[in-house]
Every structure is written in structure tokens, then in C-alpha cells.
Amino acid sequence: MDHERMLIAGGYADAGAAGLYRLCHADGRLTVDGIIASVCNVSGGVRRGDRWYLVDETAGDIVVLDADREWREVARFASGGDAPCHLALNAAADLLAVANYGDGATALFALDDRGKPVGAPDRYRHDGSGPVANRQEGPHAHWVGFAPDGTLYATDLGSDCVLAFTPGRDRLGTARVVYTAPPGSGPRQIAFHPDLPILYLVSELASTLTVLDVGADGMLIARQIIATLPDGVDDDSLAGALLLAGDRLYVTNRGHDSVATFAIGAGGDVRPIGHRASGGVSPRFLLIDGDYLLVAHEQSGGVTALPLDAGPVASRADVPGAAFLGETP
């Protein structure tokens, strides 16, 4: 029997996206099944039961959709900053963290039993910059995520650092710079090792993957820094999405337009396995569904399905300005 799954895909309006798209994926075959909501500029989202929290990056809003009620918009509220691009829920799903790329603010919302925000968010904006003038003139929060112990991490692409918070019910707590990347790296996204106190960091501007050990004092110590591009390649390329699945890490290269695959060893070290074409221009988001890696392409539009282990693109679905993918309940 075919593996069949309904997915959602968001894209940018200025690239032609007309809303939130529904995709059907069946064993490598992707098809578009219409538009289910009018929200655009969705570059990040997270699910709580039947409800989706999605960023409207251009409007600076968080949009809440109820998948069980025909994807009706049940709430919309300001993100606590400018140009939100990533969201995270804690384990109890009563705290929502937001990375606002535009002004660099990390925001934390307390949620009530219905999943709606309670009061104004607590905000923190780091004060810093980096050497890449057109990208690091100030702070740019790009990713937020809760570790299993409740620590909230945030990457700041603009100031080359990773921040950590110990949040309370409605407060971020004191911000700590727990890792400072090499100047001009542009930290973008983190993945947590499922068992070990190790974080994997993709840096956009340097196109690198960094293995970080969590020290006893909470500081992050770089163990490995590896290029996400093939040896000898010096393309005008930016690292993009990071996805950990089992003993594999997948990283996209935007410009080289490839997916790099890394093997994770027993102690958490990584080893590059290879690269393959993503099937579009500027691969921005990754999702695994069944035996396939799904890739959303921002510049060329379209979502491609690649066999997990090896092989060329199996199929493509037309989603303009594709920047986000999610699994439906």
C-alpha cells in the first residue's frame, strides 16, 4: 500500500504565492491539492494539536489556524518584533518563542489553555553586529528552539552568536551568549542530538556545520567545523536548512543548490557522505516524509521529493516562493 500524507506548504507573496497550499505526497509523487488558507509569507511554523502557529513574515504577525475547522484563522497577533521567521513551542506547549529576523528580537509568549497568548510578550534584542556589512549591520535572530532540559536557544546571524535563556512562565530570563562563532559565520539554525549533550549548528554566511558540546557551565564548545559545500567548491552560496533524522544530518546549500548529507557517529562527530542536486533554486526548507526528503525552493519555487538514501529527484510540485513545509495532523 502506498504511503500517502497530506502536507502544507507556505511561500512568499512577492514570488507568486497565493496562500497556504495543501500537498499530497504518496511514495515520492507530489501534487498540489489547492489553497487552504489565505496566509502568505510563511517561512516558519509549529503545530500544537490541530492548531498551527505560522509566521506572516511581511506583516510581522503570528497567525493561528485550526486544521480541524477547515483551516480557519482563529487568532492573529503581532510577533513581538519585525519579520518573524521561526517559531518554537516548549514541551508543555504553553510557551511560544519567536525569532524576529528584522530587528533581531527574540520574543516569548505565554499561552493559555486554548493556545492563545496571555498578555504582551517578553522580548530580548542582542546588541551586536558582524563584519559582513550587508547582512550583519545589527542583530538578526534567525532560529529559536527549546532543548529537552527547557533551555531556550536562539541564533543571531547578525552578531555571530548563539544565545541561551532559562525561561519562566512569562519571562525569557537572563540572556547568555553561550557560543561566539568565527566572525562573519552568520549562525542560522540548530539541531539537538537526541541522546547526547551536543548541538549541531549551521552557519549561513560561512556555509559550515559546527558540532557543539554543551559544557558543565552551559557554554557551547566547538568540537568540529566542517564545510557544507563539496571540497574545492567556492560558489556564491549560503547554507540554509538543517534537518537531523536518525544518524543523518541534511543541510541545504542555496546557490550551489544542493543537499549535503552527513553521518553522525556514536560519539556525535559528523562525517560528510556526499552532495546531490536539490532539484530547484535556493533550497530553504527540509522535511522527511516516509522514505523521501522533501525540499522547498524559495527562488525557483516548487517542492521536490528526493529518495532518502540516494537517487535523483522523484517528483516536483509547483508552490511559488516555497519556504516552509509541515505535516498535517
Secondary structure, DSSP 8 states (H G I E B T S, - for coil): ---EEEEEEEE-GGGT--SEEEEEEETTEEEEEEEEE-------EEEETTEEEEEETTTTEEEEEEGGGTTEEEEEEE-SSSSEEEEEE-TTS-EEEEEETTT-EEEEEEB-TTS-B-SS-EEEE-----S-TTT-SS--EEEEEE-TTS-EEEEETTTTEEEEE---SS-----EEEEE-STT--EEEEEE-SSSSEEEEEETTTTEEEEEEE-TTS-EEEEEEEESS-TT---S-EEEEEEEETTEEEEEEETTTEEEEEEE-TTS-EEEEEEEE-SSSSEEEEEEETTEEEEEETTT--EEEEESSS-S--EEE--TTEEEEEE--
